[in-house]
Amino acid sequence: MTRATARRRVLRLRGDGRSTRPDALAAEEPLEIRLGGEPLTVTMRTPGQDFDLVAGFLVGEGLVHAAEDLAALRYCAGTDENGANTYNVVDATPRGGARALPLSAHRNLLTTSACGLCGRDTVDAVRTHVRHPVGEDPLTVPPSLLYGLPDRLRAAQRTFDSTGGLHAAGLFDGRSGELLCAREDVGRHNAVDKVVGWALREDRLPLTGHVLLVSGRASFELTQKAALAGVPLLAAVSAPSSLAVDLAEELGLTLVGFLRGEGANVYTRPDRIG
């Protein structure tokens, strides 16, 4: 099931000419995430890979750390006016040592596709919950490998081709440059959650020796998500924020910005660019 796009009729203006035609839009719908049957949060996302999204979100919140922490993921009853399932409610059943309560209990319940869950944790609080020592990862990446990653990710953005309205995140093998997983979403943080959730469900965490590339800017929250998944190198085609750089520096994560063509800025841990 996928509802990643929607079609609407638009008035198209070109110079003095005008015409009416259908246009493809990136879909945006709410997804309620439940943990053990209890409401946890609601996020605005592009439908598709919802189980990956939920699994990655739980990793980013420090609620699960490995595939064995999740007993099940399932769609719950959520219906439209005709009684059909909307597939907009997912319940995650934790197993064993998975935390019963979220770290984000004092956050607003609604998250947006624009900024995710913004401004909640201090740097100290995030560092406390990072279990994987990304600063000890011995990965080194030649510049030539980095330069080729944006084109590989762009080639995998099928929904962007038809809508022009989605962010993307891609997970690469840091040694070969192979694209292992690519996900799209109206929210940058959701695209990253979908990639991390895929890795969790494939039992690949921690992501030692991998590179995570995002199609927009690198925020504090995306840097946090990368570190919690054990990613040693986060790259972005646009700029990082100051707090993202501070967090990457604290954790020993390599943060690369403005990765375009044959150029990039390396803000932290430049020793990994061999």
Phi and psi restraints in degrees (value plus and minus 20) as a CYANA .aco file:
   2 THR   PHI    -164.5  -124.5
   2 THR   PSI     119.1   159.1
   3 ARG   PHI    -153.9  -113.9
   3 ARG   PSI      25.6    65.6
   4 ALA   PHI     -92.2   -52.2
   4 ALA   PSI     -40.2    -0.2
   5 THR   PHI    -150.1  -110.1
   5 THR   PSI     137.6   177.6
   6 ALA   PHI    -156.3  -116.3
   6 ALA   PSI     133.7   173.7
   7 ARG   PHI    -135.0   -95.0
   7 ARG   PSI     115.4   155.4
   8 ARG   PHI    -156.0  -116.0
   8 ARG   PSI     129.0   169.0
   9 ARG   PHI    -103.6   -63.6
   9 ARG   PSI     116.4   156.4
  10 VAL   PHI    -151.5  -111.5
  10 VAL   PSI     136.0   176.0
  11 LEU   PHI    -109.5   -69.5
  11 LEU   PSI      98.7   138.7
  12 ARG   PHI    -121.7   -81.7
  12 ARG   PSI     103.2   143.2
  13 LEU   PHI    -126.6   -86.6
  13 LEU   PSI     108.3   148.3
  14 ARG   PHI    -157.0  -117.0
  14 ARG   PSI      80.5   120.5
  15 GLY   PHI      43.9    83.9
  15 GLY   PSI    -146.8  -106.8
  16 ASP   PHI    -107.9   -67.9
  16 ASP   PSI     -25.6    14.4
  17 GLY   PHI    -111.7   -71.7
  17 GLY   PSI     136.1   176.1
  18 ARG   PHI    -166.8  -126.8
  18 ARG   PSI     128.1   168.1
  19 SER   PHI    -173.0  -133.0
  19 SER   PSI     139.6   179.6
  20 THR   PHI    -128.6   -88.6
  20 THR   PSI     111.2   151.2
  21 ARG   PHI    -173.9  -133.9
  21 ARG   PSI     138.1   178.1
  22 PRO   PHI     -95.7   -55.7
  22 PRO   PSI     126.8   166.8
  23 ASP   PHI    -151.2  -111.2
  23 ASP   PSI     120.6   160.6
  24 ALA   PHI    -107.8   -67.8
  24 ALA   PSI     110.4   150.4
  25 LEU   PHI    -138.9   -98.9
  25 LEU   PSI     129.4   169.4
  26 ALA   PHI     -90.6   -50.6
  26 ALA   PSI     107.9   147.9
  27 ALA   PHI     -94.1   -54.1
  27 ALA   PSI     126.2   166.2
  28 GLU   PHI    -158.8  -118.8
  28 GLU   PSI     101.4   141.4
  29 GLU   PHI    -160.4  -120.4
  29 GLU   PSI     135.0   175.0
  30 PRO   PHI     -96.6   -56.6
  30 PRO   PSI     126.3   166.3
  31 LEU   PHI    -147.3  -107.3
  31 LEU   PSI      98.0   138.0
  32 GLU   PHI    -106.7   -66.7
  32 GLU   PSI     107.2   147.2
  33 ILE   PHI    -125.1   -85.1
  33 ILE   PSI     105.7   145.7
  34 ARG   PHI    -135.0   -95.0
  34 ARG   PSI     127.3   167.3
  35 LEU   PHI    -142.2  -102.2
  35 LEU   PSI      94.3   134.3
  36 GLY   PHI      40.6    80.6
  36 GLY   PSI      12.7    52.7
  37 GLY   PHI      66.4   106.4
  37 GLY   PSI     -28.0    12.0
  38 GLU   PHI    -119.6   -79.6
  38 GLU   PSI     114.4   154.4
  39 PRO   PHI     -78.4   -38.4
  39 PRO   PSI     113.7   153.7
  40 LEU   PHI    -132.6   -92.6
  40 LEU   PSI     -71.8   -31.8
  41 THR   PHI    -184.3  -144.3
  41 THR   PSI     149.1   189.1
  42 VAL   PHI    -146.3  -106.3
  42 VAL   PSI     108.6   148.6
  43 THR   PHI    -143.3  -103.3
  43 THR   PSI     125.8   165.8
  44 MET   PHI    -110.1   -70.1
  44 MET   PSI     105.8   145.8
  45 ARG   PHI    -167.7  -127.7
  45 ARG   PSI     148.8   188.8
  46 THR   PHI    -106.1   -66.1
  46 THR   PSI     101.9   141.9
  47 PRO   PHI     -77.5   -37.5
  47 PRO   PSI     125.2   165.2
  48 GLY   PHI     105.4   145.4
  48 GLY   PSI     117.6   157.6
  49 GLN   PHI      32.4    72.4
  49 GLN   PSI      20.6    60.6
  50 ASP   PHI     -83.5   -43.5
  50 ASP   PSI     -56.7   -16.7
  51 PHE   PHI     -86.4   -46.4
  51 PHE   PSI     -58.4   -18.4
  52 ASP   PHI     -81.9   -41.9
  52 ASP   PSI     -63.0   -23.0
  53 LEU   PHI     -79.3   -39.3
  53 LEU   PSI     -67.3   -27.3
  54 VAL   PHI     -85.7   -45.7
  54 VAL   PSI     -65.1   -25.1
  55 ALA   PHI     -81.0   -41.0
  55 ALA   PSI     -63.0   -23.0
  56 GLY   PHI     -87.7   -47.7
  56 GLY   PSI     -57.8   -17.8
  57 PHE   PHI     -80.5   -40.5
  57 PHE   PSI     -62.4   -22.4
  58 LEU   PHI     -86.3   -46.3
  58 LEU   PSI     -54.9   -14.9
  59 VAL   PHI     -84.3   -44.3
  59 VAL   PSI     -65.0   -25.0
  60 GLY   PHI     -85.2   -45.2
  60 GLY   PSI     -42.5    -2.5
  61 GLU   PHI    -112.8   -72.8
  61 GLU   PSI     -19.9    20.1
  62 GLY   PHI      53.4    93.4
  62 GLY   PSI      -0.6    39.4
  63 LEU   PHI    -109.1   -69.1
  63 LEU   PSI     -50.2   -10.2
  64 VAL   PHI    -154.5  -114.5
  64 VAL   PSI     136.1   176.1
  65 HIS   PHI    -151.8  -111.8
  65 HIS   PSI     -35.7     4.3
  66 ALA   PHI    -171.4  -131.4
  66 ALA   PSI     143.9   183.9
  67 ALA   PHI     -76.7   -36.7
  67 ALA   PSI     -53.9   -13.9
  68 GLU   PHI     -89.3   -49.3
  68 GLU   PSI     -32.6     7.4
  69 ASP   PHI     -96.9   -56.9
  69 ASP   PSI     -36.4     3.6
  70 LEU   PHI    -129.5   -89.5
  70 LEU   PSI      99.9   139.9
  71 ALA   PHI    -100.7   -60.7
  71 ALA   PSI     -56.3   -16.3
  72 ALA   PHI    -184.0  -144.0
  72 ALA   PSI     135.3   175.3
  73 LEU   PHI    -149.8  -109.8
  73 LEU   PSI     113.1   153.1
  74 ARG   PHI    -171.4  -131.4
  74 ARG   PSI     130.6   170.6
  75 TYR   PHI     -96.6   -56.6
  75 TYR   PSI     118.8   158.8
  76 CYS   PHI    -123.7   -83.7
  76 CYS   PSI     154.5   194.5
  77 ALA   PHI     -89.5   -49.5
  77 ALA   PSI      95.2   135.2
  78 GLY   PHI    -166.0  -126.0
  78 GLY   PSI      96.0   136.0
  79 THR   PHI    -140.8  -100.8
  79 THR   PSI     133.9   173.9
  80 ASP   PHI    -110.9   -70.9
  80 ASP   PSI    -190.5  -150.5
  81 GLU   PHI     -86.6   -46.6
  81 GLU   PSI     -36.8     3.2
  82 ASN   PHI    -117.3   -77.3
  82 ASN   PSI     -17.2    22.8
  83 GLY   PHI      65.2   105.2
  83 GLY   PSI     -15.3    24.7
  84 ALA   PHI    -104.1   -64.1
  84 ALA   PSI     126.3   166.3
  85 ASN   PHI     -84.5   -44.5
  85 ASN   PSI     110.2   150.2
  86 THR   PHI    -105.5   -65.5
  86 THR   PSI     -33.3     6.7
  87 TYR   PHI      34.8    74.8
  87 TYR   PSI      19.0    59.0
  88 ASN   PHI    -136.5   -96.5
  88 ASN   PSI      -5.0    35.0
  89 VAL   PHI    -154.7  -114.7
  89 VAL   PSI     102.6   142.6
  90 VAL   PHI    -143.9  -103.9
  90 VAL   PSI     111.4   151.4
  91 ASP   PHI    -129.4   -89.4
  91 ASP   PSI     107.9   147.9
  92 ALA   PHI    -123.5   -83.5
  92 ALA   PSI     106.1   146.1
  93 THR   PHI    -119.7   -79.7
  93 THR   PSI      93.4   133.4
  94 PRO   PHI     -97.2   -57.2
  94 PRO   PSI     137.4   177.4
  95 ARG   PHI    -146.7  -106.7
  95 ARG   PSI     122.7   162.7
  96 GLY   PHI      38.5    78.5
  96 GLY   PSI    -135.9   -95.9
  97 GLY   PHI    -105.1   -65.1
  97 GLY   PSI     -15.4    24.6
  98 ALA   PHI     -81.8   -41.8
  98 ALA   PSI     120.7   160.7
  99 ARG   PHI     -88.2   -48.2
  99 ARG   PSI     120.3   160.3
 100 ALA   PHI    -103.6   -63.6
 100 ALA   PSI     -45.3    -5.3
 101 LEU   PHI    -140.0  -100.0
 101 LEU   PSI     123.3   163.3
 102 PRO   PHI     -95.0   -55.0
 102 PRO   PSI     132.0   172.0
 103 LEU   PHI     -87.6   -47.6
 103 LEU   PSI     -43.4    -3.4
 104 SER   PHI    -115.4   -75.4
 104 SER   PSI      12.4    52.4
 105 ALA   PHI     -80.9   -40.9
 105 ALA   PSI     -45.3    -5.3
 106 HIS   PHI    -119.8   -79.8
 106 HIS   PSI      -8.5    31.5
 107 ARG   PHI    -106.2   -66.2
 107 ARG   PSI     142.9   182.9
 108 ASN   PHI     -85.9   -45.9
 108 ASN   PSI     126.3   166.3
 109 LEU   PHI     -88.4   -48.4
 109 LEU   PSI     -60.7   -20.7
 110 LEU   PHI    -104.4   -64.4
 110 LEU   PSI     109.2   149.2
 111 THR   PHI    -130.5   -90.5
 111 THR   PSI     134.5   174.5
 112 THR   PHI    -133.9   -93.9
 112 THR   PSI     140.8   180.8
 113 SER   PHI     -92.6   -52.6
 113 SER   PSI     -35.3     4.7
 114 ALA   PHI     -98.8   -58.8
 114 ALA   PSI     -65.8   -25.8
 115 CYS   PHI    -152.1  -112.1
 115 CYS   PSI     -22.7    17.3
 116 GLY   PHI      50.1    90.1
 116 GLY   PSI    -164.7  -124.7
 117 LEU   PHI    -116.6   -76.6
 117 LEU   PSI      80.9   120.9
 118 CYS   PHI    -115.0   -75.0
 118 CYS   PSI     118.7   158.7
 119 GLY   PHI      46.5    86.5
 119 GLY   PSI       5.9    45.9
 120 ARG   PHI    -105.3   -65.3
 120 ARG   PSI     -74.8   -34.8
 121 ASP   PHI    -114.9   -74.9
 121 ASP   PSI     130.5   170.5
 122 THR   PHI    -101.4   -61.4
 122 THR   PSI     145.1   185.1
 123 VAL   PHI     -80.4   -40.4
 123 VAL   PSI     -59.8   -19.8
 124 ASP   PHI     -81.8   -41.8
 124 ASP   PSI     -60.3   -20.3
 125 ALA   PHI     -86.8   -46.8
 125 ALA   PSI     -59.6   -19.6
 126 VAL   PHI     -85.6   -45.6
 126 VAL   PSI     -64.6   -24.6
 127 ARG   PHI     -81.2   -41.2
 127 ARG   PSI     -53.2   -13.2
 128 THR   PHI     -81.6   -41.6
 128 THR   PSI     -54.2   -14.2
 129 HIS   PHI    -117.2   -77.2
 129 HIS   PSI     -20.5    19.5
 130 VAL   PHI     -99.8   -59.8
 130 VAL   PSI      92.9   132.9
 131 ARG   PHI    -109.5   -69.5
 131 ARG   PSI     -45.2    -5.2
 132 HIS   PHI    -118.1   -78.1
 132 HIS   PSI     102.6   142.6
 133 PRO   PHI     -95.9   -55.9
 133 PRO   PSI      60.8   100.8
 134 VAL   PHI     -83.0   -43.0
 134 VAL   PSI     -45.3    -5.3
 135 GLY   PHI     -85.7   -45.7
 135 GLY   PSI     -39.8     0.2
 136 GLU   PHI    -113.7   -73.7
 136 GLU   PSI     -21.4    18.6
 137 ASP   PHI     -88.5   -48.5
 137 ASP   PSI     107.3   147.3
 138 PRO   PHI    -103.8   -63.8
 138 PRO   PSI      -9.9    30.1
 139 LEU   PHI     -76.6   -36.6
 139 LEU   PSI     115.4   155.4
 140 THR   PHI    -148.9  -108.9
 140 THR   PSI     120.9   160.9
 141 VAL   PHI    -149.4  -109.4
 141 VAL   PSI     106.0   146.0
 142 PRO   PHI     -91.8   -51.8
 142 PRO   PSI     127.7   167.7
 143 PRO   PHI     -74.5   -34.5
 143 PRO   PSI     -57.4   -17.4
 144 SER   PHI     -80.5   -40.5
 144 SER   PSI     -55.0   -15.0
 145 LEU   PHI     -88.6   -48.6
 145 LEU   PSI     -64.0   -24.0
 146 LEU   PHI     -78.5   -38.5
 146 LEU   PSI     -64.7   -24.7
 147 TYR   PHI     -80.1   -40.1
 147 TYR   PSI     -47.8    -7.8
 148 GLY   PHI    -104.8   -64.8
 148 GLY   PSI     -30.8     9.2
 149 LEU   PHI     -89.8   -49.8
 149 LEU   PSI     -62.4   -22.4
 150 PRO   PHI     -78.6   -38.6
 150 PRO   PSI     -59.1   -19.1
 151 ASP   PHI     -86.5   -46.5
 151 ASP   PSI     -56.6   -16.6
 152 ARG   PHI     -87.3   -47.3
 152 ARG   PSI     -59.9   -19.9
 153 LEU   PHI     -87.8   -47.8
 153 LEU   PSI     -63.3   -23.3
 154 ARG   PHI     -80.2   -40.2
 154 ARG   PSI     -57.3   -17.3
 155 ALA   PHI     -86.2   -46.2
 155 ALA   PSI     -41.0    -1.0
 156 ALA   PHI    -112.8   -72.8
 156 ALA   PSI     -21.7    18.3
 157 GLN   PHI    -108.1   -68.1
 157 GLN   PSI      56.4    96.4
 158 ARG   PHI     -88.9   -48.9
 158 ARG   PSI     -61.3   -21.3
 159 THR   PHI     -91.8   -51.8
 159 THR   PSI     -53.1   -13.1
 160 PHE   PHI     -80.9   -40.9
 160 PHE   PSI     -55.2   -15.2
 161 ASP   PHI     -79.4   -39.4
 161 ASP   PSI     -54.4   -14.4
 162 SER   PHI    -113.8   -73.8
 162 SER   PSI     -38.7     1.3
 163 THR   PHI    -139.5   -99.5
 163 THR   PSI     -51.6   -11.6
 164 GLY   PHI      47.8    87.8
 164 GLY   PSI      -4.1    35.9
 165 GLY   PHI    -147.6  -107.6
 165 GLY   PSI       7.0    47.0
 166 LEU   PHI    -147.5  -107.5
 166 LEU   PSI     126.2   166.2
 167 HIS   PHI    -104.6   -64.6
 167 HIS   PSI     145.3   185.3
 168 ALA   PHI    -161.8  -121.8
 168 ALA   PSI     134.2   174.2
 169 ALA   PHI    -156.5  -116.5
 169 ALA   PSI     121.5   161.5
 170 GLY   PHI    -154.0  -114.0
 170 GLY   PSI     120.1   160.1
 171 LEU   PHI    -126.9   -86.9
 171 LEU   PSI     106.9   146.9
 172 PHE   PHI    -141.9  -101.9
 172 PHE   PSI     127.5   167.5
 173 ASP   PHI     -89.0   -49.0
 173 ASP   PSI     104.0   144.0
 174 GLY   PHI     -91.6   -51.6
 174 GLY   PSI     -31.6     8.4
 175 ARG   PHI    -120.3   -80.3
 175 ARG   PSI     -59.1   -19.1
 176 SER   PHI    -120.5   -80.5
 176 SER   PSI     -40.8    -0.8
 177 GLY   PHI      60.3   100.3
 177 GLY   PSI     -11.3    28.7
 178 GLU   PHI     -87.5   -47.5
 178 GLU   PSI     113.0   153.0
 179 LEU   PHI     -98.7   -58.7
 179 LEU   PSI      96.7   136.7
 180 LEU   PHI    -114.0   -74.0
 180 LEU   PSI     -54.5   -14.5
 181 CYS   PHI    -176.6  -136.6
 181 CYS   PSI     115.1   155.1
 182 ALA   PHI    -151.5  -111.5
 182 ALA   PSI     116.8   156.8
 183 ARG   PHI    -156.8  -116.8
 183 ARG   PSI     127.7   167.7
 184 GLU   PHI    -140.5  -100.5
 184 GLU   PSI     132.5   172.5
 185 ASP   PHI    -189.1  -149.1
 185 ASP   PSI     138.6   178.6
 186 VAL   PHI     -86.5   -46.5
 186 VAL   PSI     -41.2    -1.2
 187 GLY   PHI    -129.3   -89.3
 187 GLY   PSI     112.1   152.1
 188 ARG   PHI     -77.5   -37.5
 188 ARG   PSI     -64.8   -24.8
 189 HIS   PHI     -85.8   -45.8
 189 HIS   PSI     -54.0   -14.0
 190 ASN   PHI     -87.2   -47.2
 190 ASN   PSI     -60.9   -20.9
 191 ALA   PHI     -80.1   -40.1
 191 ALA   PSI     -61.7   -21.7
 192 VAL   PHI     -87.0   -47.0
 192 VAL   PSI     -62.4   -22.4
 193 ASP   PHI     -79.3   -39.3
 193 ASP   PSI     -58.8   -18.8
 194 LYS   PHI     -85.0   -45.0
 194 LYS   PSI     -57.9   -17.9
 195 VAL   PHI     -88.2   -48.2
 195 VAL   PSI     -67.4   -27.4
 196 VAL   PHI     -84.7   -44.7
 196 VAL   PSI     -59.2   -19.2
 197 GLY   PHI     -84.1   -44.1
 197 GLY   PSI     -59.3   -19.3
 198 TRP   PHI     -78.4   -38.4
 198 TRP   PSI     -65.4   -25.4
 199 ALA   PHI     -83.4   -43.4
 199 ALA   PSI     -60.4   -20.4
 200 LEU   PHI     -82.7   -42.7
 200 LEU   PSI     -66.8   -26.8
 201 ARG   PHI     -88.6   -48.6
 201 ARG   PSI     -43.4    -3.4
 202 GLU   PHI    -109.4   -69.4
 202 GLU   PSI     -15.4    24.6
 203 ASP   PHI      38.5    78.5
 203 ASP   PSI      24.8    64.8
 204 ARG   PHI    -125.0   -85.0
 204 ARG   PSI     -25.4    14.6
 205 LEU   PHI     -97.9   -57.9
 205 LEU   PSI     124.5   164.5
 206 PRO   PHI     -96.5   -56.5
 206 PRO   PSI     136.0   176.0
 207 LEU   PHI    -108.1   -68.1
 207 LEU   PSI      35.0    75.0
 208 THR   PHI     -80.7   -40.7
 208 THR   PSI     115.5   155.5
 209 GLY   PHI      56.6    96.6
 209 GLY   PSI      -2.7    37.3
 210 HIS   PHI    -134.1   -94.1
 210 HIS   PSI     142.3   182.3
 211 VAL   PHI    -140.5  -100.5
 211 VAL   PSI     112.0   152.0
 212 LEU   PHI    -128.5   -88.5
 212 LEU   PSI     105.0   145.0
 213 LEU   PHI    -135.2   -95.2
 213 LEU   PSI     112.6   152.6
 214 VAL   PHI    -137.9   -97.9
 214 VAL   PSI     128.0   168.0
 215 SER   PHI    -100.9   -60.9
 215 SER   PSI     -33.4     6.6
 216 GLY   PHI    -134.9   -94.9
 216 GLY   PSI    -155.4  -115.4
 217 ARG   PHI    -110.5   -70.5
 217 ARG   PSI     145.7   185.7
 218 ALA   PHI    -123.9   -83.9
 218 ALA   PSI      89.7   129.7
 219 SER   PHI    -115.5   -75.5
 219 SER   PSI     152.2   192.2
 220 PHE   PHI     -75.6   -35.6
 220 PHE   PSI     -64.9   -24.9
 221 GLU   PHI     -86.1   -46.1
 221 GLU   PSI     -59.3   -19.3
 222 LEU   PHI     -88.2   -48.2
 222 LEU   PSI     -55.5   -15.5
 223 THR   PHI     -85.3   -45.3
 223 THR   PSI     -60.8   -20.8
 224 GLN   PHI     -80.5   -40.5
 224 GLN   PSI     -65.8   -25.8
 225 LYS   PHI     -83.1   -43.1
 225 LYS   PSI     -61.3   -21.3
 226 ALA   PHI     -81.5   -41.5
 226 ALA   PSI     -65.6   -25.6
 227 ALA   PHI     -84.6   -44.6
 227 ALA   PSI     -61.8   -21.8
 228 LEU   PHI     -84.7   -44.7
 228 LEU   PSI     -45.8    -5.8
 229 ALA   PHI    -108.0   -68.0
 229 ALA   PSI     -24.7    15.3
 230 GLY   PHI      64.1   104.1
 230 GLY   PSI       1.1    41.1
 231 VAL   PHI    -101.1   -61.1
 231 VAL   PSI     104.9   144.9
 232 PRO   PHI    -105.0   -65.0
 232 PRO   PSI     -36.6     3.4
 233 LEU   PHI    -158.6  -118.6
 233 LEU   PSI      99.2   139.2
 234 LEU   PHI    -131.4   -91.4
 234 LEU   PSI     106.7   146.7
 235 ALA   PHI    -142.3  -102.3
 235 ALA   PSI     127.3   167.3
 236 ALA   PHI    -156.6  -116.6
 236 ALA   PSI     127.3   167.3
 237 VAL   PHI     -99.9   -59.9
 237 VAL   PSI     -31.7     8.3
 238 SER   PHI    -140.7  -100.7
 238 SER   PSI    -178.4  -138.4
 239 ALA   PHI    -105.1   -65.1
 239 ALA   PSI     132.2   172.2
 240 PRO   PHI    -110.1   -70.1
 240 PRO   PSI     141.6   181.6
 241 SER   PHI    -107.8   -67.8
 241 SER   PSI     144.1   184.1
 242 SER   PHI     -83.5   -43.5
 242 SER   PSI     -58.8   -18.8
 243 LEU   PHI     -90.7   -50.7
 243 LEU   PSI     -51.9   -11.9
 244 ALA   PHI     -82.6   -42.6
 244 ALA   PSI     -62.2   -22.2
 245 VAL   PHI     -85.2   -45.2
 245 VAL   PSI     -62.3   -22.3
 246 ASP   PHI     -80.5   -40.5
 246 ASP   PSI     -64.5   -24.5
 247 LEU   PHI     -86.8   -46.8
 247 LEU   PSI     -63.3   -23.3
 248 ALA   PHI     -79.8   -39.8
 248 ALA   PSI     -61.3   -21.3
 249 GLU   PHI     -82.5   -42.5
 249 GLU   PSI     -64.1   -24.1
 250 GLU   PHI     -81.9   -41.9
 250 GLU   PSI     -58.8   -18.8
 251 LEU   PHI    -112.2   -72.2
 251 LEU   PSI     -30.2     9.8
 252 GLY   PHI      60.2   100.2
 252 GLY   PSI       5.2    45.2
 253 LEU   PHI    -114.8   -74.8
 253 LEU   PSI     117.5   157.5
 254 THR   PHI    -101.0   -61.0
 254 THR   PSI     103.9   143.9
 255 LEU   PHI    -136.4   -96.4
 255 LEU   PSI     101.1   141.1
 256 VAL   PHI    -137.0   -97.0
 256 VAL   PSI     113.1   153.1
 257 GLY   PHI    -145.0  -105.0
 257 GLY   PSI     148.0   188.0
 258 PHE   PHI      31.6    71.6
 258 PHE   PSI      24.0    64.0
 259 LEU   PHI    -100.3   -60.3
 259 LEU   PSI      75.6   115.6
 260 ARG   PHI    -163.7  -123.7
 260 ARG   PSI     114.3   154.3
 261 GLY   PHI      37.5    77.5
 261 GLY   PSI    -150.4  -110.4
 262 GLU   PHI    -130.2   -90.2
 262 GLU   PSI      38.6    78.6
 263 GLY   PHI    -178.4  -138.4
 263 GLY   PSI     136.0   176.0
 264 ALA   PHI    -189.7  -149.7
 264 ALA   PSI     138.6   178.6
 265 ASN   PHI    -130.5   -90.5
 265 ASN   PSI     108.9   148.9
 266 VAL   PHI    -125.0   -85.0
 266 VAL   PSI      93.6   133.6
 267 TYR   PHI    -112.3   -72.3
 267 TYR   PSI     -49.7    -9.7
 268 THR   PHI    -162.4  -122.4
 268 THR   PSI     133.8   173.8
 269 ARG   PHI      24.7    64.7
 269 ARG   PSI      38.3    78.3
 270 PRO   PHI     -86.2   -46.2
 270 PRO   PSI     -33.2     6.8
 271 ASP   PHI     -83.9   -43.9
 271 ASP   PSI     -37.8     2.2
 272 ARG   PHI    -100.4   -60.4
 272 ARG   PSI     -31.6     8.4
 273 ILE   PHI    -112.7   -72.7
 273 ILE   PSI      76.7   116.7
